Amino acid sequence: MKIGVYYVESTNVDSVNINRYNRELVDRLGELSGQDISFVELEEAKDQDLLLSFIGGGGTEGRFKAILDKLPRPVFLLTTGKNNSLAASMEILSYLEQNGIKGEIIHGSEEIMAKRIKTLSTVFAAKKKISSMRLGCVGKPSDWLISSDVDRALSKEKNGIEIVDIPMEEFFDEIAKKEYPENEYTEMVKGRNWHPQDTEVCCHIYGALDRLVKKYRLDGVTVRCFDLLGPIKGTGCLALAILNAQGIYAGCEGDVPSLISMAVIGELSGKPVFMANPSRIISETGEIVFAHCTLPLNMPKEVELMTHFESGLGVAFRGKIAEGPVTIFKTSGLLDRYFVKAGTLEENLCETNLCRTQIRIRLEEEALRYFLTHSIGNHHLIVTGDHEEVVKEFYKWL
């Protein structure tokens, strides 16, 4: 993450001491935020992942206006409480707003400014990564996902996300090779000695997907997985669970908006992502139950091997996820609409009439209403921890 500071110097009579203080401030902000922050020249400004324009003091407004066209958008104005830096920044911000340019003043104690810089660095690092992603869709979306496709050309044009379509026939050809890489996850699953023949078939599915990911240089993949049930007599749950644990976003049912959602919340949170169905809303207690048969194998505190719920085939997982704060998220395929809300995971369930991993989450009443009135499709994405504010920041600067 390249964070640059372009310094707009004040011509105050005490400029030598002021400049020394300001440069030392930037060093301290780098230490407090844990980010690599360095001063850059004007010609380097647009090469930065995040640029902060340090307004060194009063009287700089005209000089800033003169170089504005050479700065990236949005514009972040770094200020101090000295030498009329804040006053000058307020005049500049007003000019930006008049000209339809997004901007913000970063001001306050060193701790507050460092925290803000750290949040912005997370957001802009995620934006950079997402804007160059290649996401694969193996087969078409499942027939029941009638609202869950994405315009490929618009996705690339608006957000830089390239969606690569891969035919199911190619997937089947790869599965037929019956090869897969051995690793800690395949060893763990096979070591349970649970239906070894079914486990081996699901490992073949994993190997096939792993090769497709490498062949097409994918950051994530979603699969029309129910088409595996008849000809292969296996499921994609194990393959998706391992790929997710390995840092490849991997989703079910050819659901492209959910795969994009996995990528967004994964990059913003740095956490494994559980893609799940909302299964039951309990309005009286303010709770919602989510369930699915696959989850990243590095997410649960313990895991039990089972069959896939709908088919009774293959290998699926009942994982126990740590109780405590979680974030529920979903975005539309073109990132023009989103839902995010932090809640509390109250309990892992073991019901017989739901997909294998089941969690009960407490949410505010308004958030529960969203699922019944404005839900963005079926599947939603869950990560541990409260990441609501950083998601909102991402969409603020999108």
C-alpha positions in Angstrom: 0.0 0.0 0.0 1.6 3.2 -1.2 0.5 6.2 0.9 2.0 9.5 -0.3 1.9 12.9 1.2 2.1 15.9 -1.1 3.1 18.9 1.0 1.7 22.4 0.3 4.1 24.6 2.1 3.1 27.8 3.9 5.1 31.0 3.4 4.8 31.9 7.1 7.8 33.8 8.5 8.6 30.8 10.8 8.3 28.3 7.9 11.5 26.5 8.8 10.2 25.4 12.2 6.7 24.8 10.9 8.0 22.5 8.1 10.1 20.6 10.6 7.1 20.0 12.9 4.9 19.0 10.0 7.4 16.5 8.6 7.9 15.0 12.1 4.1 14.8 12.4 3.9 12.6 9.3 6.5 10.3 10.7 4.5 9.9 13.9 1.3 9.3 12.0 3.0 6.5 10.1 4.2 4.9 13.3 0.8 5.2 15.0 -1.2 3.9 12.0 1.3 1.1 11.2 1.4 2.4 7.6 4.3 3.3 5.3 3.8 7.0 4.7 6.3 9.1 2.7 6.4 12.6 1.1 6.1 12.6 -2.7 6.6 15.1 -5.5 3.7 16.5 -7.5 4.5 14.3 -10.5 4.2 11.2 -8.3 0.9 12.1 -6.8 -1.4 10.1 -9.1 0.8 7.0 -8.7 -0.1 6.6 -5.0 -2.7 4.2 -3.7 -3.8 6.9 -1.3 -2.6 10.5 -1.4 -2.8 12.9 1.5 -2.4 16.6 0.7 -0.8 18.2 3.7 -1.9 21.8 4.0 1.0 23.3 5.8 -0.7 26.5 6.9 -2.7 29.6 5.8 -2.2 31.3 2.5 -1.9 28.0 0.6 -5.3 28.0 -1.0 -4.3 29.6 -4.3 -1.3 27.3 -4.7 -3.5 24.3 -4.0 -6.0 25.3 -6.6 -3.3 25.7 -9.2 -2.2 22.1 -8.8 -5.6 20.5 -8.1 -5.8 18.9 -11.6 -2.7 16.9 -10.9 -4.1 15.3 -7.8 -6.1 12.0 -7.7 -9.7 11.9 -6.5 -11.0 12.0 -3.9 -8.9 14.7 -2.1 -7.8 14.2 1.5 -6.5 17.3 3.3 -4.1 16.5 6.1 -4.1 19.4 8.7 -2.7 20.5 12.0 -4.0 22.8 14.7 -1.2 25.3 14.0 -0.4 28.1 11.5 -4.0 28.4 10.2 -3.7 24.9 8.5 -7.3 24.0 9.4 -8.8 27.3 8.2 -7.0 27.0 4.8 -8.2 23.4 4.5 -11.8 24.5 5.2 -11.6 27.0 2.3 -10.2 24.4 0.0 -12.8 21.8 1.0 -15.5 24.4 0.2 -14.0 24.9 -3.2 -13.9 21.2 -3.8 -17.6 20.8 -3.0 -18.5 23.7 -5.3 -16.8 21.8 -8.1 -18.3 18.4 -7.4 -15.1 16.9 -6.1 -15.2 14.5 -3.1 -12.9 15.4 -0.3 -12.4 15.3 3.5 -10.3 17.1 6.1 -8.2 14.8 8.3 -7.8 16.7 11.6 -7.6 16.1 15.4 -5.2 14.5 17.8 -2.4 12.4 16.3 -4.2 9.2 17.5 -7.5 10.3 15.8 -5.7 11.2 12.5 -3.7 8.0 12.6 -6.9 5.9 13.1 -8.5 7.7 10.2 -5.5 7.1 7.9 -5.5 3.4 8.9 -9.2 3.1 7.9 -8.7 4.9 4.6 -5.7 2.7 3.8 -7.8 -0.4 4.4 -10.5 1.0 2.1 -8.2 2.1 -0.7 -6.1 -1.1 -0.6 -9.4 -3.1 -1.0 -10.5 -0.8 -3.8 -7.2 -1.4 -5.7 -7.4 -5.1 -5.3 -11.1 -5.5 -6.2 -10.7 -3.2 -9.3 -8.3 -5.7 -10.9 -10.0 -9.0 -9.9 -10.8 -11.9 -12.2 -13.7 -13.9 -10.9 -14.7 -17.2 -12.5 -18.2 -18.5 -13.0 -18.2 -22.3 -13.8 -21.5 -22.9 -15.5 -24.6 -20.6 -15.3 -26.3 -19.5 -12.1 -28.5 -22.1 -10.6 -32.1 -22.0 -12.1 -33.6 -20.7 -8.8 -31.3 -17.7 -8.7 -33.5 -15.5 -10.9 -32.1 -12.2 -9.6 -28.4 -13.2 -9.3 -26.6 -12.6 -12.6 -24.3 -9.7 -13.5 -23.7 -7.9 -16.8 -20.1 -8.8 -17.6 -19.2 -5.8 -19.7 -20.7 -3.3 -17.1 -18.9 -5.0 -14.3 -15.6 -4.5 -16.0 -16.4 -1.0 -17.1 -17.7 0.3 -13.8 -15.7 -1.5 -11.2 -12.8 -3.2 -13.0 -14.0 -6.7 -12.0 -13.6 -9.2 -14.9 -16.0 -12.1 -14.8 -14.7 -15.2 -16.7 -17.2 -17.7 -17.9 -16.0 -21.4 -17.8 -18.2 -24.1 -19.3 -19.3 -27.0 -17.1 -17.9 -29.4 -19.7 -14.4 -28.2 -19.0 -15.0 -28.6 -15.3 -16.1 -32.2 -15.8 -13.1 -32.9 -18.0 -10.8 -31.7 -15.2 -12.7 -33.8 -12.6 -12.2 -36.9 -14.8 -8.4 -36.6 -14.3 -8.9 -37.6 -10.6 -6.0 -35.5 -9.4 -5.6 -33.1 -6.6 -2.9 -31.4 -4.5 -2.3 -32.9 -1.1 -2.2 -30.3 1.7 -3.2 -29.8 5.3 -6.9 -29.6 4.4 -7.1 -32.7 2.3 -5.1 -34.5 4.9 -7.4 -33.3 7.7 -10.5 -34.4 5.8 -9.2 -37.8 4.7 -7.8 -38.4 8.2 -11.3 -38.4 9.6 -11.9 -41.7 7.6 -15.4 -40.6 6.9 -16.9 -42.3 3.8 -13.4 -42.5 2.1 -14.8 -43.1 -1.4 -17.1 -40.1 -1.3 -14.2 -38.0 0.2 -11.9 -39.0 -2.7 -14.5 -38.0 -5.3 -14.9 -34.6 -3.6 -11.1 -34.2 -3.5 -11.2 -34.8 -7.3 -13.6 -31.9 -7.6 -11.3 -29.8 -5.5 -8.4 -30.6 -7.7 -10.4 -29.7 -10.8 -11.4 -26.3 -9.4 -7.8 -25.7 -8.2 -6.5 -26.2 -11.7 -9.2 -24.0 -13.3 -8.3 -21.2 -10.8 -4.7 -21.4 -11.8 -5.4 -21.7 -15.6 -7.6 -18.6 -15.7 -5.6 -16.7 -13.0 -8.7 -16.3 -10.9 -9.1 -14.4 -7.6 -12.4 -16.2 -6.9 -14.8 -18.7 -8.4 -18.4 -19.7 -8.2 -19.8 -23.1 -9.4 -23.1 -24.4 -10.6 -22.5 -27.1 -8.0 -25.9 -28.9 -8.1 -25.0 -30.1 -11.6 -22.4 -32.4 -10.0 -24.9 -34.5 -8.1 -26.1 -36.6 -11.0 -23.0 -37.4 -13.2 -20.3 -37.1 -10.5 -22.2 -38.3 -7.4 -20.4 -35.7 -5.4 -20.7 -32.1 -4.2 -18.6 -29.0 -4.4 -18.7 -28.3 -0.6 -15.2 -29.6 0.2 -13.6 -27.9 -2.8 -15.1 -24.5 -1.9 -14.2 -25.0 1.8 -10.6 -25.6 0.9 -10.2 -22.9 -1.7 -11.7 -20.3 0.7 -9.2 -21.4 3.4 -6.4 -20.9 0.8 -7.5 -17.3 0.1 -9.5 -18.0 -3.1 -13.0 -16.6 -2.8 -15.2 -19.6 -3.6 -19.0 -19.6 -3.8 -21.9 -21.9 -4.5 -24.6 -22.2 -7.2 -23.0 -19.9 -9.8 -24.1 -16.9 -7.7 -21.9 -14.1 -9.1 -23.2 -11.2 -6.9 -22.5 -13.3 -3.8 -19.0 -14.1 -5.1 -18.4 -10.3 -5.6 -19.8 -9.8 -2.1 -17.3 -12.3 -0.7 -14.5 -10.5 -2.3 -15.5 -7.1 -1.0 -16.1 -8.1 2.6 -13.1 -10.4 2.5 -10.7 -7.7 1.4 -12.2 -5.1 3.8 -12.2 -7.4 6.9 -9.2 -9.7 6.2 -11.4 -12.5 7.5 -12.7 -15.8 6.1 -16.2 -15.4 4.6 -19.2 -17.7 5.1 -21.7 -17.7 2.3 -25.1 -18.8 3.7 -28.9 -18.8 3.3 -31.1 -16.8 5.6 -33.2 -19.7 6.9 -35.5 -18.3 9.6 -36.3 -14.9 11.2 -37.4 -14.9 14.8 -38.9 -11.5 15.2 -39.9 -11.9 18.8 -36.3 -12.3 19.9 -34.6 -10.2 17.2 -32.7 -13.1 15.7 -32.0 -14.7 12.3 -30.7 -18.1 11.5 -28.2 -18.7 8.6 -27.2 -22.1 7.2 -25.1 -23.6 4.4 -23.1 -26.8 3.8 -19.7 -25.2 3.1 -17.6 -22.7 4.9 -13.9 -21.8 4.9 -12.1 -24.5 6.8 -10.0 -21.9 8.6 -13.1 -20.2 10.0 -14.8 -22.6 12.5 -13.3 -23.5 15.9 -14.3 -27.1 15.2 -15.7 -29.0 12.2 -17.7 -32.2 11.7 -17.9 -34.0 8.4 -21.4 -34.7 7.1 -23.2 -35.3 3.8 -24.6 -32.4 1.6 -28.1 -31.5 3.1 -30.3 -31.5 0.0 -28.8 -34.6 -1.7 -27.3 -36.8 1.1 -24.2 -37.1 -1.1 -20.5 -36.1 -0.8 -18.8 -34.3 2.0 -20.2 -31.2 3.7 -19.3 -29.5 6.9 -21.0 -28.6 10.2 -18.7 -26.0 11.6 -18.9 -24.2 14.9 -18.1 -20.5 14.5 -16.9 -18.5 17.5 -19.7 -16.7 19.4 -19.5 -12.9 19.5 -19.6 -10.0 17.0 -20.2 -10.8 13.4 -20.9 -8.7 10.3 -23.6 -9.6 7.7 -23.0 -8.2 4.2 -24.4 -8.3 0.6 -23.8 -6.1 -2.4 -25.4 -6.1 -5.8 -23.3 -7.3 -8.7 -22.4 -3.8 -9.9 -21.7 -2.5 -6.4 -24.5 0.0 -6.7 -26.5 -1.2 -3.7 -25.4 -2.9 -0.5 -26.5 -4.1 3.0 -24.2 -4.3 6.0 -25.0 -4.8 9.7 -23.1 -6.0 12.7 -24.8 -8.4 15.0 -23.9 -11.0 17.6 -23.6 -14.7 16.9 -25.5 -16.2 19.8 -25.4 -20.0 19.1 -24.4 -22.7 16.7 -27.3 -24.9 15.9 -27.7 -28.6 15.0 -31.1 -28.9 13.4 -31.9 -31.7 11.0 -34.0 -29.7 8.5 -31.3 -27.1 7.6 -28.0 -27.0 5.8 -25.1 -28.3 7.9 -23.4 -25.2 9.4 -26.1 -23.3 11.2 -25.8 -20.1 13.2 -28.2 -17.9 15.1 -27.4 -14.2 15.0 -29.0 -11.3 17.0 -29.8 -8.2 15.0 -31.5 -4.9 15.4 -35.2 -4.9 14.3 -34.6 -2.5 11.4 -31.9 -4.9 10.0 -34.3 -7.8 10.2 -36.9 -5.9 8.3 -34.4 -5.5 5.4 -34.6 -9.3 4.7 -38.3 -9.1 4.3 -38.6 -5.9 2.4 -35.4 -5.0 0.4 -33.2 -8.1 0.5 -30.4 -8.3 -2.2 -31.0 -11.8 -3.3 -30.9 -14.9 -1.2 -27.3 -15.6 -0.1 -25.6 -13.3 2.4 -22.0 -13.2 3.6 -20.9 -13.4 7.2 -17.5 -12.7 8.8 -16.4 -12.6 12.4 -15.9 -9.1 14.0 -17.6 -5.8 13.5 -16.7 -4.3 10.1 -19.8 -2.2 9.5 -18.0 1.1 9.5 -15.2 0.2 7.1 -17.8 -1.2 4.7 -19.7 2.1 4.8 -16.4 3.9 4.2 -15.7 1.7 1.1 -19.0 2.7 -0.4 -18.6 6.4 0.5 -15.5 6.6 -1.7 -16.5 4.2 -4.4 
